[in-house]
Amino acid sequence: MNTLSTLRLNLLRVFYLVLVIGIGMEMRVWSKMIYQVYSMESDSGTVICMLFALSALSILGLRYPLKMLPVLFWELTWKLSWLLSVALPHWLRGEWSKDLAATTVTVGMIVIFVPLVPWSYVFEQYVKKPGDPWWRPNCA
C-alpha cells in the first residue's frame, strides 16, 4: 500500500477544516444546535442536524484524514447529485435564477477539492481490498 505524503494528508485536513468552518460560519450550525435546539422546525431541523453531524465528523477528519474519507465521499456525493439533479435540469430548461446560480456556485466549489482526494488510496482501500466478511462460520 502506498503511504501518502505529509503534504497530501495536510491538504486533506484543509478539506475537513473548510467543512468545519464553512458549515459553522455559513450555516451557523453549532450555534443553532446550542441555542435553538428546542425551536427548530422538522425540515430545517433535519438539515441542521445533518450538517452538525458532518461538521462534527469533519473535526475527526483533522486528526484522522484517511480514516474519515467516507465523510468527504458523502460531501462529494450529495453535491454532485445536487448539481446533476437540481442545477443541471433547471439550466437546461432555462429556469435560472439568482438564488439557483448562487447555490450552484457554492455547491460547485467542491470541484476544487476533488483533486485533493487520494484516489489511488481510495481504489486500494475501497475497490481492490476485499470487503469485511458478512458472517463468520465458526463464531460462538
C-alpha positions in Angstrom: 0.0 0.0 0.0 1.3 3.5 -0.9 1.7 5.9 2.0 0.6 9.4 1.5 3.0 12.3 1.9 2.5 14.6 4.9 1.6 17.4 2.4 -1.2 15.3 0.9 -2.5 14.4 4.4 -2.4 18.1 5.3 -4.2 19.1 2.2 -7.0 16.6 3.2 -7.0 18.3 6.6 -7.6 21.6 4.8 -10.7 20.0 3.1 -12.0 18.9 6.6 -11.3 22.3 8.0 -13.1 24.1 5.2 -16.1 21.9 6.1 -15.9 22.7 9.8 -15.5 26.4 9.3 -17.8 26.7 6.3 -20.7 24.9 8.0 -20.1 26.6 11.3 -19.9 30.1 9.8 -22.2 30.0 6.8 -24.9 27.8 8.3 -24.4 28.8 11.9 -25.0 25.1 12.7 -23.1 25.0 16.0 -25.0 28.0 17.5 -28.3 26.6 16.2 -27.7 23.3 17.9 -26.9 25.0 21.2 -29.3 27.9 21.3 -32.2 26.9 19.0 -32.4 23.2 19.8 -36.0 23.4 21.1 -37.3 25.7 18.4 -36.3 24.0 15.2 -38.9 23.0 12.7 -38.9 19.5 11.4 -37.5 20.1 7.9 -34.9 22.7 8.8 -34.0 20.8 12.0 -33.3 17.7 9.9 -30.9 19.7 7.7 -29.3 21.4 10.7 -28.7 18.1 12.4 -27.2 16.5 9.3 -24.9 19.5 8.8 -23.9 19.4 12.5 -23.0 15.7 12.2 -21.0 16.4 9.0 -19.2 19.2 10.8 -18.5 17.2 14.0 -17.2 14.2 12.0 -15.0 16.6 9.9 -13.3 17.6 13.2 -12.3 13.9 13.5 -11.0 14.2 9.9 -8.5 16.8 11.1 -6.9 14.1 13.2 -7.6 11.1 11.1 -7.8 12.3 7.5 -7.7 8.9 5.8 -10.0 7.1 8.2 -12.6 9.8 7.8 -12.6 9.7 4.0 -16.2 8.5 3.9 -17.2 11.8 5.3 -15.6 13.5 2.3 -17.3 11.0 0.0 -20.7 11.9 1.5 -19.9 15.6 0.8 -18.8 15.0 -2.7 -21.7 12.7 -3.4 -24.5 15.0 -2.2 -23.0 18.0 -4.0 -22.5 16.1 -7.3 -26.0 14.7 -7.1 -27.5 18.1 -6.4 -25.6 19.6 -9.4 -26.8 16.8 -11.7 -30.4 16.5 -10.4 -31.3 20.1 -9.5 -29.0 22.7 -11.1 -28.5 21.0 -14.5 -32.2 20.3 -15.3 -33.1 23.9 -14.3 -30.3 25.3 -16.5 -31.3 23.0 -19.4 -34.9 24.2 -19.2 -33.8 27.9 -19.0 -35.2 28.3 -15.5 -32.2 30.0 -14.0 -32.4 32.5 -11.1 -30.0 34.4 -8.9 -30.7 32.1 -6.0 -30.1 29.0 -8.0 -26.9 30.5 -9.5 -25.6 31.4 -6.1 -26.3 28.0 -4.7 -24.8 26.3 -7.8 -21.6 28.3 -7.3 -21.4 27.4 -3.6 -22.1 23.7 -4.2 -19.9 23.7 -7.3 -16.9 24.9 -5.3 -16.5 21.2 -4.4 -14.6 20.7 -7.7 -11.6 22.5 -6.1 -11.3 19.6 -3.6 -11.8 16.7 -5.9 -8.0 16.5 -6.8 -7.1 16.5 -3.1 -8.8 13.1 -2.6 -6.1 10.4 -2.8 -7.8 8.4 -5.5 -5.2 5.7 -5.7 -5.6 5.1 -1.9 -9.4 5.1 -2.3 -9.0 2.5 -5.1 -6.7 0.3 -3.0 -8.8 0.5 0.2 -12.4 0.6 -1.2 -12.3 -1.2 -4.5 -9.3 -3.6 -4.6 -9.1 -4.6 -1.0 -11.5 -7.4 0.0 -14.5 -6.3 2.0 -15.3 -7.4 5.5 -17.0 -10.8 5.8 -20.8 -11.0 6.0 -20.6 -13.8 8.5 -18.0 -15.9 10.3 -18.8 -19.6 10.1 -17.4 -20.8 13.5 -18.3 -17.9 15.7 -19.8 -18.7 19.1 
